[in-house]
Amino acid sequence: MRYRIDQAIRFLTISAGLVGLLVYAVFHLL
């Protein structure tokens, strides 16, 4: 169970990072 939670946290962190980069790029293009 612990392993699964760690995987979920890592996935959420990576997703948040990608979304942040996307928003950053969009704002810079605007």
Secondary structure by P-SEA (a helix, b strand, c coil): caaaaaaaaaaaaaaaaaaaaaaaaaaaac
